[in-house]
Amino acid sequence: MLDAYAHVFTGGLPWILLGTATGIFVGSIPGLSGAMVISLALPMTYFMSGSDALLLLVSMYVGATTGGLVSATLMRMPGTEAAIMTTLDGYPMAARGEPGRALGIGVLASFIGGMLAWVILALLSPPLSVVAVRFGPYEIFAMTVVALSLIAAISRGSLLAGLMAAGLGALVSLPGIDPISGTLRLTFGFSGLDTGFALLPVLLGTLVVAQVFVDCRTPSAPPPPRGEAARVAMHIRDVTRYAWSYVRASVIGAWIGILPGVGGTTASIAAYSVEKAMAKGPERFGRGAEEGVIASEAANNAGTVGALVPLITLGIPGSVITAVLLGAMVIHNLNPGPLLFAENPGIAHTVIGGALAANLAMLLIMWLATPLLARLMYVRKAWLLPGIVIFCVIGAFSVSNRWLDVGVMLAFAALGYLMHRARIPTGPFIIAYILTPMAEQNLRSGLVVYDGSFLPLLTRPVPALFLLIALGSIIWALAGELRSRRAQRAAIQPPPGTAPGHENR
């Protein structure tokens, strides 16, 4: 164990710095992704030792997750899907003249979330992985229902508009191969839809290219005041001020990250919604609340490290990127799973130590780069938008090397633009699109396991608890909307004894 950590911080340190910096750069560019850069780097590791190869790839993983907050905060274009929730409060903070502050608290939250999850990874990975692997299909389904129900909690404006967007997102996720029977559905005889709509083109179109359309149509806003942005930085007092926010988001993110196949996006959604529900002023969320940035970034980075738990202890990838890491282990003749600690304990501890070193490197690199990154707020968007579109086209085309995905991206860009004009939020659309296949597959698998009975959803303690949480979140959202409407009516109604039409005289 000590030898593994010694190698991480000596001979492996150059690979960690290279991988983290590369991941941050790629993750900050809309259209590129961590999975893409790791997949491209994988062939380059053939001639490296197994430990150095894993250090390079793990550090790319950590760096790409953090890099997504850069474009999410400065341009409202999430560089990675895990940074979707960061756009809700990070961009409003940057737009009001606090880009450095928004990046600073995001980086600090990323570091704290990653470090707390690393403690879980280092100390509790075997028992936690045993608990996670016992989650059956109904447990996973109930957890996705919670995430879907939390759409009501994060939707700004009309609850009905948020639910409409979620329904549309669920509908878009259905074309392709039926997860149980294996037959094609809703393809309308078009072979290009045999595998459904790929995730990356949908994300790029709805969130990035649609925002480019909006920016092209609307006049450029005056830049934020430079003096205020220059004063902001990461502060140690933020750790004590938001201590419980860091802990809550990190624990939620690490636990959800451990669950196979769930991912950092779900962790970010859950942590953000919990933080908003527990905040004293929930109306601040979506308008530049610092706790919103903290919850999103701490959770998605904790989920990144947490996803390594089932990888090294069970050989089960917890995300798309950890599936690539699993392939890297196989390529280097390693045996991921329960036998890894017995046969190659040095490799297991190298991965754990690499996660620690990558988080430290991420903090250093982002701390040095934040003043430069904050200046992007003052660059004319006319200079940035063409490059963003080019990277989006490259990213969409690289999914399957076909122009159809570029067309899909443009179609969803038009949809995202129309949703923006109609004031329909795109967040619930994306969340439902990502989570619906998981919910459907686990529900139908549960029906197969339990002979078509829904009763275990209520009799098994974990699914029942999750469904109660989902019901409570819906009731809470409805109550909040009713209170908001009553407050609006009270503000419009003239004071008692005032004649109509003479309110302002």
DAKA-V329003 format. One record per backbone hydrogen bond with DSSP energy under -1.0 kcal/mol. CO is the residue of the C=O (numbers start at 0). NH is the residue of the N-H. Records with the same first field share a line. If there is no record, write none. Layout:
CO: NH  NH
This chain:
0: 4
1: 5
2: 6
3: 7
4: 8
6: 11
11: 15
12: 16
13: 17
14: 18
15: 19
16: 20
17: 21
18: 22
19: 23
20: 24
21: 25
22: 26
23: 27
25: 28
28: 31
32: 36
33: 37
34: 38
35: 39
36: 40
37: 41
41: 44
42: 45
44: 47
48: 52
49: 53
50: 54
51: 55
52: 56
53: 57
54: 58
55: 59
56: 60
57: 61
58: 62
59: 63
60: 64
61: 65
62: 66
63: 67
65: 68
66: 69
67: 71  78
68: 72
69: 73
70: 74  76
79: 82
80: 83
85: 89
88: 92
89: 93
90: 94
91: 95
92: 97
93: 96
97: 101
98: 102
99: 103
100: 104
101: 105
102: 106
103: 107
104: 108
105: 109
106: 110
107: 111
108: 112
109: 113
110: 114
111: 115
112: 116
113: 117
114: 118
115: 119
116: 120
117: 121
118: 122
119: 123
123: 127
124: 128
125: 129
126: 130
127: 131
128: 132
131: 134
135: 139
136: 140
137: 141
138: 142
139: 143
140: 144
141: 145
142: 146
143: 147
144: 148
145: 149
147: 150
148: 151
149: 153
150: 154
157: 161
158: 162
159: 163
160: 164
161: 165
162: 166
163: 167
164: 168
165: 169
166: 170
167: 171
168: 172
170: 173
175: 184
177: 181
182: 177
184: 175
186: 189
189: 192
190: 193
192: 195
197: 201
198: 202
199: 203
200: 204
201: 205
202: 206
203: 207  208
204: 209
207: 211
208: 212
209: 213
210: 214
211: 215
212: 216
213: 217
224: 228
225: 229
234: 237
235: 238
236: 240
237: 241
241: 245
242: 246
243: 247
244: 248
245: 249
246: 250
247: 251
248: 252
249: 253
250: 254
251: 255
252: 256
253: 257
254: 258
258: 261
262: 266
263: 267
264: 268
265: 269
266: 270
267: 271
268: 272
269: 273
270: 274
271: 275
272: 276
273: 277
280: 283
281: 284
283: 286
288: 292
289: 293
290: 294
291: 295
292: 296
293: 297
294: 298
295: 299
296: 300
297: 301
298: 302
299: 303
300: 304
301: 305
302: 306
304: 307
305: 308
307: 311
308: 312
309: 313  315
318: 322
319: 323
320: 324
321: 325
322: 326
323: 327
324: 328
325: 329
326: 330
327: 331
328: 333
329: 332
336: 339
338: 342
339: 343
343: 347
344: 348
345: 349
346: 350
347: 351
348: 352
349: 353
350: 354
351: 355
352: 356
353: 357
354: 358
355: 359
356: 360
357: 361
358: 362
359: 363
360: 364
361: 365
362: 366
363: 367
364: 368
365: 369
368: 372
369: 373
372: 375
373: 376
374: 377
375: 378
379: 382
380: 384
383: 387
384: 388
385: 389
386: 390
387: 391
388: 392
389: 393
390: 394
391: 395
392: 396
393: 397
396: 400
402: 406
403: 407
404: 408
405: 409
406: 410
407: 411
408: 412
409: 413
410: 414
411: 415
412: 416
413: 417
414: 418
415: 419
416: 420
417: 421
418: 423
419: 422
425: 429
426: 430
427: 431
428: 432
429: 433
430: 434
431: 435
434: 438
435: 439
436: 440
437: 441
438: 442
439: 443
440: 444
441: 445
442: 446
443: 447
444: 448
445: 449
446: 451
447: 450
449: 452
453: 456
454: 457  458
455: 459
459: 463
460: 464
461: 465
462: 466
463: 467
464: 468
465: 469
466: 470
467: 471
468: 472
469: 473
470: 474
471: 475
472: 476
473: 477
474: 478
475: 479
476: 480
477: 481
478: 482
479: 483
480: 484
481: 485
482: 486
483: 487
484: 488
485: 489
486: 490
487: 491
488: 492
494: 497
498: 501
